[in-house]
């Protein structure tokens, strides 16, 4: 974003006028004749230099080709009520004619990229979510969200042919680290003297989720539908994934998440456990307590009926020294959740703490009463052996581990769910006894869910 004191004063003066935003359209080809504007467009709005504006967009698409689809999906709307340029969640871009007049084409290209980045990264939706989760209300908090979103964009948006607009805010100017997300930055700064000059910022509802009075709203012309917006994001993500070397790290991370959005791991783990204990053969047994209806066809004989007995689950918890105390605490919470997933029958859940050796299989009375002893190396093969030796045998085995372990060479006779604590490589080795050790991935016969990922 850029700032010009005279332009800001002019925009603030225009806030008291009755002129509304008009729609402008045209071609990015230099010298092309713009499409005529609507008859009711105010005369003042006709002063927009569309040739300059679209030349800047074309330059932005040339230097950031992976954003071209998104840049050309934006529909410009002339408005004298915005200080510079702003976007709404429906992919309209509101443009101040005075701002276009006083800003060089190269800087305008940077503003195009900045504004479309708000929409691609769903800053409006994320701002709404974080406001609900953290109880953030009022214009001051929304301004903080706008600034935090700008930090996320501007730390790696410029350079390599894209000129940094005058006055663009970035995390370094506030003493914050680069490469973080809007939600992270929101926790690290408050409005104060250092950010006093940023009070003029207004990137529209596309940046903070709050609709402005000068926006056209959901029923206005030239907005994109939800399906069209998703299609634009998908095509941009495809372009970045196809040539990742041309995009900064922030955009590569965004593209990866666009194809593989974060999943609610607690729900996934619960669903995996429920699927395992309800699978074919799990919890099935014969009983004479209720004779089979087929007995009527066999006079003089009583046939047993097949009944569904409550499933039994054995939870193997990795207690090696590579698993932190916080992760062990999280494992106990998951044990309690697993007991609820099987109907609340704690007597049907057993827990096996295991590092390099498996210990006693503890019946589940209270999750916090399970002694998670260990602290050595990791070999969950002994944990599997101990779990399968429990009598009656389990219908499902759930393993909670960081994955730094050898796995059984053969498939267990029951369903297996693996909950993996997240791990990132440090340098070229893992934190195990052998610096060259790199763990194998969980076997294909296990259902794997990332815990806390």
N, C-alpha and C positions, 0 to 999 in steps of 0.2 A: 504494500500500500504506500501511497505517496501523500505528501501534505504540502499545501501552499497556503500561507496565512491569508492572503487576499482572496483566494478561491474559497476558503472555508467560510470567511465572513460573508461572501456573496451567497454561498449555499445556505448559511444560517438565515440570511435575510429572506431568501426565497421560501423558507419554511412557513412564512406567514401569508404567502400568496395562495390564490385559488387555482393556479395552473396545475393540471394533472399530467401524468406521464403519457407521452405519445409513443407510438410504435414506429420504428424505423427499420428498414431492411435494405439490402443491397448486395453487391458482389464484392469479393475480395480482389477481383481483378482490377488493377489500376486503370482509371479512366472509364470504368464501367458506369452505366447509367443506373442510379439507384431506383428501386421500385417506388412509385409515388406513395406518399404518406396518406393516412386517413384524412378526409376533409375537415374533421373537427380537431385536428392536431393544432395546438397553439402556434402562432407564428414564431415565437421565440424558440420553440423546439426545432424549427427548421434550420437553425444555425449550426446543428451538429455536422462536423466535418466527417462524413461517413467514409470518404476515400482514405483519410488518414487513419480512422479507427480500424477499417478492414485491412489496410496495409500492415498495421501493427499485428492484427490477428494472423495474417499470412506469415509474417516474420516469426511469430511465436510457433506456428505449426512447422516451419522449416527447421528451427533449432531444437524443437521438442516434438519430433514426428510421432512419438508414441501417444501424445496428447491431442493429435489432430482431430480425431473423431469427436472428442469432447468439446474442443474449441469451436468446431463448426456446428455443434448441437446447440450452443448457446444462442438465444434470440435476443438481439439488442433492443432495449426500450429507452427512448429518450426521456430524461427526467432532469429538471433543474432543482430537484429536492434532495439529491444525493451529493455529498461533497466531492466524490471522485467516481468510482465504479462500485457497484454492489450487485449481489445475486440473491434470488429467492430460491426456495427448494424445488421450484418447478422449472428451473433452468432458464430463467429470464435474466438478462444482464442489464441493469439500469445504469445509464451512462450520463454524466454531466457534460454538456457541450463545452462549458468553460474549461473543464479539466482536460478535455481532449485538445482544445486549442493551445493550452500552455505546456503540454507534456510532449517531449520528443517521441517519435515513433518507437525507438528502441526501448524506452521506459514503458510505454503503453503495452508493448509486447509482454513485458514482465508482469504488468497488472492483469492482463488477460490470463496468463498462466496461474497467477495467484488466485484469482476469483474462481476459475474452473477447478482448482485444486480443492477448494472448500466443498464443492459439490461432489467430486469424485470420492473424497474421503468421508463423506456423509457427516460433516461436522454439525449439520442441523439436527440430525437424528441422535447423534452421540451427545450433543449438548442437552437435548431434551431428557435423555436417559440419566446423564450425570446430575442434572438439576433435580430429578425425582429422587435419585438414590441418596444424594447428599443434602437435600433440602435447601438448595440454592435458589433464592428468589430476588427479584428487584433488578433494575437496570444496571447497577454496579456489578452484580455477579454475571450478568449477560455480557457486559463489556469485558470482564475477565475471561470469559469463555472465548470471545472474539480474539483477544490478545493471545491466549493460549493456543488457539487454532492457528493464528499467524505464526507463532513460534514453531509449531510443528511443520508448517509449510516452508517458511523462509530460511530455515537452517541449511538447506541444501538445494534451494530452488534456482539460484542464480549462478551466473558464470557460464562458461562454454557456449558463448554466443548470446546469452540472455542477460541484459543489463539490469542491475539491481535498481528498482525505483527509489527515488529520493524519499528518505524518511521511513523506509521499511523497517519494522521492528523484528528483532530476532532474539533468541535466548541469550546469546553472548552479551548483548547490550544490558541485560538485567542480571548478569553474573550466573546464568543457568547453563547446565550442560546441553550440548546438542544431541540430536538423534532420538529424542523422547516423543511421546504422544501427548496430545492435548490434555488428556485426563491426568497424566503425570505432572505436566507443568502447572495445572490448576492447584495442585497441592503445595507448590513451591514458591508462590509469590502472591502478594496482595497489592492492591492499588495504592500508590504512594507518590512522593515527589519524583522518583526516578521514572515513573510511567505517567506523569502528569501530562506530557505532550501527546500521549496516545488517546486522550479523551475524545478526540475528534473522530476516531476510527468508527466506521460503520460499513461493514461488508454485507449487510442485509441479513434476512432470515436464513439465507443459505449458510451463514457462518455460525449463528447462535440459536436458530430455531424460533425466534420471536418475529412474527409477521409485522411489518411496518405499515403505516397508514398509506404510504405512497406506493405500495406494491399492489399488483393486480389481483393477487389472491388465487385460490384454486379454480375459480370459474372464469378467470381472465383469459384472454386470447394468447395463443402461441406458447402455452405451457406444455411440458412433456408429461405423459402419463407415467405411472409407476413402472409399468412394463418397459416403456421406452427408456426411462432413466437407468433401469437395470441393464438393458441391452447396451447402452453407451458404456457403462462401467465394465461390462464383460469384454467388449471389444478393445477397450483401452488396456485392460489386464492382459488380454491375449497378446497385444502388441508388445507390452513390456516383457512378458514371459518368453516371447519368441526371440527377442534380442535384448537380454538382460544387461549386457555390457554397456548399453547406451543410457541406462537409467540410474539415478542415484540410489543409494541403499534404502532410503525411505520409500521410494516408489516401488522397488523390488519387493520389499516387505508387504506393501499394500497389495500388490498384484498377487502374491502368494496367498494372502488371506482372502482375497476376492474369490479365488478358486476353491480355497479350503477354509471357510470361515470357522472361527473358534466354536467349539461345541460345549454345551453344558455338561461337563464331565460327570457330575454327580448323578444327573438323570441317566446318562449313558451307562455308568457303572451299575446303577440300580436296574436298568433295563436288561443289561447283560446277565446279571445274577438271576433275575426273574426268568429270563429265557433259558438259562442253564438248568434251573431246578424244575422247569415245567416241560423240558424236552421229553421226547419219546423214551420211555423206559425209566424215567426218573420218578421215584416215589410210587411205583406200581407194585401191588402185592395181591395175593389171593386170600380170601376169607370165607369161612363157612358160616360166619355170623349172619350173612344175608345170602341165601342160596341163589344161584344163577337162575334166570328165567328159562334157560335151556333145560333145566332139570325136568320140566314138564314133558319133554320129548324123550326122556330116558326113564321109564317107570322103574321104581325100586332103587334109584340112584340119586344121590344128592351131589350136585356139582357146585364147586365154589364159584363165587363171583369175584371179578377183578375190581379192586377198589384203589382209590387214590390215597396213599398215606402221606403225611407231611414230609417234605424233602429234608434231607440232612445236608448240612454245609460245613466244610472244614476250611478255615481261613489260615493260611500260612503267612506270617508276617516276617519280613526281612529285618533282623535286628543287628546287622553288621555295622561296623563303625562308619561306613560310608552313608548310612541313613541317619539324618539329624533327629534330634529330640522332637522338633516341631513336626517332622514327618511321622514319627512314631505316634505322636498325639493325634495326628490326622488319621492314622491307621486305626486307632481305637474308635474314632468317630465313625469310620466306615464300617467297623465291625457292628456297631450299634445299628447303623443303617441297614446292614445286611440282615440282621435279625428281624428288622421290621419288614424287609422284602420277602421273608419266608413266613410271614404271618405272626410275628412276634413270639414265636416259640424258641426261647433262648436255650432250652434243653436240647434243641436240635442243631445248635451251632457250637463247634469246638474251634479252639485257637491253638496254633502251633507256632511258638516263637522259634526262629531259626537263623543262625549265622552260618558258620561252617559245619555245625552239627545241630540236628533237631532235638528238641527237648520234649517235655511232657505235653500231651494234647489236653488243654484245659477246657472243661465244659464252661460255657458262657453263663455266668450268673450276673455279673455286672462287667461292662466293658472296661471300666477303670480299675477293676480288680485283677486283670490279667497281668502277670509279671513278665514284662518284655525284657528279658535278660539276654545278653550277648555282647557284641562289641568287637568280635574278631573278624575273620574273613567271611566270604560268602560262598555257600554251596547249597542252593535250594533243592538239589536232588535229594538230600537227606530229609528235607521238609516234605517233599512229595511222598517219600517212602513212609514217613511217620503218619501223614494224613491218610494215606490209603490203608494203613494198618489199623486205623480206628474201627472199632466194631460197635454197632453196625456200620458198614462202610458208607462213606459219603456219596450223595448223589451229585455233588458239585464241589470242586476245589477252587477257592479264590485265593490268589497270591498277590500280596501287596509288597512291592519291591522297587528298587531303583534300577533293576535290570542288570546289575554288574554281577552276574552269576552264571555258572554252567547250568544247562537245562537238561531234563531227562531225555534220553535217547529214544524212548518209546512213548507212545501216546497213552496216558492214563485211561482206565476203563470208565471214567466219568467225565462229565463236562468240566472245562477249565476256563477260568476268567483271570486275566492278569491285569492288575492295576499298577501302572508305572508312574513313579515319582519322576518329575522332570529332571534331566541332567543336561548340562552343557559342557562341551569339551574345553579344557583349559590347556592351551598350547597343543601339543601333539599326543598327550597321554591322559589317562584317567587316574583318579585318585585311588589306586589300589596298590598292593604290595609290589607288583611288577609294573615298572613304568611303561613298558611296552604293551601292557594288557589292554585289549579292546573287547568289550563284551559282545557276545552274539545277540542277535535280535531274538525276541521270544519266538518259540516255535509256531508253525502255521496252524497247529491244531488248537491253539489257545485263542480266545477272544481277548483282545488287548484294548484297554482304555487308558488314556493319559490322565493322571490325577493332578489336578491343579494346573494343567497346561492351558 
